[in-house]
Amino acid sequence: MARKARSSLLGSGVIVGLLALCAVYFTLVGTGGLGRDAEPKSSDHVGVIEQTDKKSADSQGNLESAMAQLRNRAKELAAQRNRPARGEPEETLGFPRETVTFAQDIFDEMWAVRGLVHTQEQREDAARRFLEAPRALELAYRTATDPDFARQVFDEQQAEARFYSIVVLEEAAKASVEQQELLKNAVAVVRRGLVSSDTFDAGRGEDFRGLLTAYTGLIALNDINSDTLETLGYDDGLSTEMKQIYYETVFSVLWKREGIEVAEARFKEIFVKS
């Protein structure tokens, strides 16, 4: 069905293209540009090209203008999503108080842009700004991997703090191999906490999903295979909940980057035993 649909679309595209060419031709004939005995002039071609270029430039300009308006409107909406003023953190557990306070502000900013047209780029920008603060990367790592630490430092905001700390770790991992290894280690730490528990913690499971998605999406995509997943802690003896996270994460990353048909084939190569 997918191939037939693509064939139909291609056929429709060809027909539309031919009709467009015919329209241009008859327009030129009707205006005397290409009479039966007339030879096309180089100036005619130049004029058509210039008009086409102008229309393309106008279309591009209109698109850029529309996107700029959408972004401005998104910023206005984000600014309206105010939260009650928060006091100074009661506990920082050895981290600079200004860094923890800045983290609260950054996490609020990431929360405010949820669901908007520029959510991802705004969160990435916020993460980069946060990483300039003293010990920011260390704070993000501790928050993402240690729920007790997150609870003591961020109190009611601890779940969001863990979620947005993963955004910070992912952004940092784009900069160096050392920080990529830090992200990979965070995956391992959260995994150990989940598999060592008698009951599956759904909240920590979502933390693990976020970290695994960040790592496989940034680092391991071109080399995802059964051996790669074993280094990330996958094995057939895991609980159903844990295996489901691996399945969904790997498939979603492959689908996003390579399309559904390739994703299905690669998924079977990795997980389906012969």
C-alpha positions as CSV (number, residue, x, y, z in Angstrom):
1,M,0.0,0.0,0.0
2,A,2.8,2.4,0.9
3,R,4.5,1.8,-2.6
4,K,1.1,2.3,-4.4
5,A,0.5,5.5,-2.5
6,R,4.0,6.8,-3.4
7,S,3.4,5.8,-7.0
8,S,0.1,7.7,-7.1
9,L,1.7,10.7,-5.6
10,L,4.5,10.6,-8.1
11,G,2.0,10.2,-10.9
12,S,0.0,13.2,-9.6
13,G,3.2,15.2,-9.3
14,V,4.2,14.5,-13.0
15,I,0.7,15.5,-14.2
16,V,0.8,18.7,-12.2
17,G,4.2,19.5,-13.5
18,L,3.1,18.9,-17.2
19,L,0.1,21.1,-16.7
20,A,2.3,23.8,-15.2
21,L,4.6,23.6,-18.2
22,C,1.7,23.8,-20.6
23,A,0.3,26.8,-18.8
24,V,3.7,28.6,-19.2
25,Y,3.9,27.7,-22.8
26,F,0.4,28.9,-23.8
27,T,1.0,32.1,-21.7
28,L,4.1,32.8,-23.8
29,V,2.4,32.0,-27.0
30,G,-0.6,34.2,-26.1
31,T,1.7,37.1,-25.4
32,G,3.7,36.7,-28.6
33,G,6.7,35.5,-26.8
34,L,6.8,32.2,-28.7
35,G,4.8,32.6,-32.0
36,R,4.9,29.9,-34.6
37,D,7.6,31.7,-36.6
38,A,9.3,33.4,-33.7
39,E,12.6,32.3,-32.3
40,P,13.0,32.4,-28.6
41,K,15.2,35.3,-27.5
42,S,17.8,35.0,-24.8
43,S,16.2,38.0,-23.1
44,D,12.9,36.0,-22.8
45,H,14.7,33.3,-20.9
46,V,16.4,35.8,-18.7
47,G,13.1,37.4,-17.9
48,V,11.4,34.1,-16.9
49,I,14.4,33.1,-14.8
50,E,14.4,36.4,-13.0
51,Q,10.7,36.2,-12.3
52,T,11.1,32.6,-11.0
53,D,14.0,33.7,-8.8
54,K,12.0,36.6,-7.5
55,K,9.0,34.4,-6.7
56,S,11.3,31.9,-4.9
57,A,12.9,34.6,-2.9
58,D,9.5,36.1,-2.0
59,S,8.3,32.6,-0.9
60,Q,11.4,32.1,1.2
61,G,11.0,35.5,2.7
62,N,7.3,34.9,3.5
63,L,8.2,31.6,5.1
64,E,11.0,33.1,7.3
65,S,8.6,36.0,8.2
66,A,5.9,33.5,9.2
67,M,8.3,31.4,11.3
68,A,9.6,34.6,13.0
69,Q,6.1,35.5,13.9
70,L,5.4,32.1,15.3
71,R,8.5,32.2,17.4
72,N,7.6,35.7,18.7
73,R,4.1,34.5,19.6
74,A,5.6,31.4,21.3
75,K,7.9,33.6,23.4
76,E,4.9,35.7,24.4
77,L,3.0,32.6,25.5
78,A,6.0,31.3,27.4
79,A,6.3,34.6,29.2
80,Q,2.7,34.4,30.3
81,R,3.2,31.0,32.0
82,N,4.5,32.5,35.2
83,R,5.0,30.4,38.3
84,P,4.8,31.7,41.9
85,A,8.1,33.3,43.1
86,R,10.3,30.7,44.7
87,G,12.5,31.4,47.7
88,E,16.1,30.6,48.1
89,P,16.8,26.9,48.2
90,E,17.0,25.6,51.8
91,E,19.6,23.0,51.0
92,T,22.3,22.9,48.3
93,L,24.3,19.9,49.6
94,G,27.7,21.6,48.9
95,F,26.8,23.1,45.5
96,P,27.0,26.9,45.0
97,R,23.8,28.4,46.0
98,E,23.7,30.7,42.9
99,T,24.0,27.6,40.7
100,V,21.1,25.8,42.3
101,T,19.0,29.0,42.1
102,F,19.9,29.4,38.5
103,A,19.0,25.8,37.9
104,Q,15.5,26.5,39.3
105,D,15.1,29.4,36.9
106,I,16.4,27.4,33.9
107,F,14.0,24.5,34.7
108,D,11.1,26.9,35.0
109,E,12.1,28.4,31.6
110,M,12.2,24.9,30.1
111,W,8.8,24.1,31.5
112,A,7.3,27.4,30.2
113,V,8.1,26.5,26.5
114,R,6.5,23.1,26.6
115,G,4.4,22.4,23.5
116,L,5.5,25.5,21.6
117,V,6.9,25.7,18.1
118,H,10.4,26.4,19.4
119,T,10.4,24.1,22.5
120,Q,13.5,22.1,21.6
121,E,15.7,24.9,20.5
122,Q,14.7,27.0,23.5
123,R,15.5,24.2,25.9
124,E,18.8,23.5,24.2
125,D,19.7,27.2,24.5
126,A,18.7,27.3,28.1
127,A,20.8,24.2,28.8
128,R,23.9,25.8,27.2
129,R,23.4,29.0,29.3
130,F,23.1,26.9,32.4
131,L,26.3,24.9,31.7
132,E,28.3,28.2,32.0
133,A,27.4,28.3,35.7
134,P,29.9,26.9,38.3
135,R,29.6,23.1,38.7
136,A,26.4,23.1,36.6
137,L,27.2,19.9,34.8
138,E,27.9,18.1,38.1
139,L,24.6,19.4,39.5
140,A,22.7,18.1,36.5
141,Y,24.4,14.7,36.7
142,R,23.6,14.3,40.5
143,T,20.0,15.5,39.9
144,A,19.4,13.0,37.1
145,T,21.0,10.0,38.8
146,D,20.2,10.5,42.5
147,P,16.5,10.9,43.4
148,D,17.2,11.5,47.0
149,F,19.6,14.4,46.1
150,A,17.0,15.8,43.7
151,R,14.3,15.7,46.4
152,Q,16.5,17.4,49.0
153,V,17.7,20.2,46.7
154,F,14.6,20.8,44.5
155,D,11.8,19.7,46.8
156,E,8.5,19.8,44.9
157,Q,10.3,20.5,41.7
158,Q,12.4,17.4,41.9
159,A,10.6,15.4,39.2
160,E,10.9,18.2,36.7
161,A,14.5,18.9,37.8
162,R,15.4,15.3,37.0
163,F,13.7,15.5,33.6
164,Y,15.3,18.8,32.6
165,S,18.7,17.7,34.0
166,I,18.7,15.0,31.3
167,V,18.3,17.8,28.7
168,V,21.4,19.5,30.1
169,L,23.4,16.2,30.0
170,E,22.3,15.6,26.4
171,E,23.3,19.1,25.4
172,A,26.7,18.8,27.1
173,A,27.3,15.4,25.4
174,K,27.3,17.1,22.1
175,A,30.5,19.0,23.0
176,S,33.0,16.3,23.9
177,V,33.7,12.5,24.2
178,E,34.3,13.0,27.9
179,Q,30.8,14.4,28.5
180,Q,29.4,11.6,26.2
181,E,30.9,9.1,28.6
182,L,29.3,11.0,31.5
183,L,25.9,10.6,29.8
184,K,26.5,6.9,29.3
185,N,27.5,6.5,32.9
186,A,24.3,8.2,34.0
187,V,22.4,5.5,31.9
188,A,24.2,2.8,33.8
189,V,23.6,4.3,37.3
190,V,19.9,4.7,36.8
191,R,19.6,1.2,35.3
192,R,21.4,-0.3,38.3
193,G,19.0,1.4,40.6
194,L,16.0,0.1,38.7
195,V,17.1,-3.6,38.4
196,S,18.2,-3.8,42.0
197,S,14.8,-2.7,43.3
198,D,12.2,-5.3,44.3
199,T,9.5,-3.3,42.5
200,F,9.7,-1.3,39.3
201,D,9.7,2.5,39.9
202,A,7.8,4.1,37.0
203,G,9.2,7.5,37.7
204,R,12.8,6.3,37.6
205,G,11.8,4.2,34.6
206,E,11.0,7.5,32.7
207,D,14.4,8.9,33.8
208,F,16.0,5.8,32.4
209,R,14.0,6.2,29.1
210,G,15.1,9.8,28.8
211,L,18.8,9.0,29.4
212,L,18.8,6.0,27.1
213,T,17.1,8.0,24.3
214,A,19.6,10.8,24.7
215,Y,22.6,8.5,24.5
216,T,21.4,6.2,21.7
217,G,20.2,9.2,19.7
218,L,23.5,11.2,20.0
219,I,26.2,8.5,20.3
220,A,25.3,5.0,19.3
221,L,22.8,5.4,16.4
222,N,25.3,4.5,13.7
223,D,26.4,1.4,15.6
224,I,23.3,0.1,17.3
225,N,23.4,-3.7,17.4
226,S,22.9,-6.4,20.0
227,D,26.5,-5.9,21.3
228,T,25.9,-2.1,21.7
229,L,22.8,-2.7,23.7
230,E,24.6,-5.2,25.9
231,T,27.1,-2.4,26.8
232,L,24.0,-0.3,27.8
233,G,22.8,-3.1,30.0
234,Y,20.3,-4.9,27.9
235,D,19.8,-8.7,28.4
236,D,16.9,-11.1,28.1
237,G,16.6,-11.6,31.8
238,L,15.4,-8.0,32.5
239,S,11.9,-7.4,33.7
240,T,9.2,-6.8,31.1
241,E,9.0,-3.1,32.0
242,M,12.8,-2.7,31.5
243,K,12.8,-4.6,28.2
244,Q,9.9,-2.5,27.0
245,I,11.9,0.7,27.6
246,Y,14.8,-0.7,25.5
247,Y,12.4,-1.8,22.7
248,E,10.5,1.5,22.5
249,T,13.6,3.7,22.8
250,V,15.6,1.9,20.1
251,F,12.7,1.7,17.7
252,S,11.8,5.4,18.2
253,V,15.4,6.6,17.6
254,L,15.8,4.4,14.5
255,W,12.4,5.5,13.1
256,K,13.1,9.2,13.6
257,R,16.5,9.0,11.9
258,E,16.0,6.2,9.2
259,G,12.3,5.8,8.5
260,I,9.9,3.1,9.6
261,E,10.9,0.5,7.1
262,V,14.5,0.6,8.0
263,A,13.7,0.9,11.7
264,E,11.6,-2.3,11.5
265,A,14.4,-4.2,9.8
266,R,17.1,-3.0,12.1
267,F,14.9,-3.7,15.2
268,K,14.5,-7.3,14.1
269,E,18.2,-7.7,13.6
270,I,18.9,-6.4,17.1
271,F,16.2,-8.0,19.2
272,V,14.7,-11.0,17.3
273,K,16.7,-14.1,17.9
274,S,16.8,-16.7,15.1
